């Protein structure tokens, strides 16, 4: 019979180098409205998964989908505005 040992020391020994960088945290913060809207959509879908389809449930999911689309649109507009090239640059 072999003993089973944990490898927690080996896993946590590298933890300081595995932390997200400031740029990664900024990217997550920028995407947070999309993440929140997707969570709300998932919540709406979960709430209605075992219920009969009703007008209220349909509207709830439709509103959540629209919020996701609006959040994604805003995110894409923000990233597009941030990557606009300076006039006179190379084409």
Order of alpha helices (4+ residues) and beta strands (2+ residues): alpha-alpha-alpha
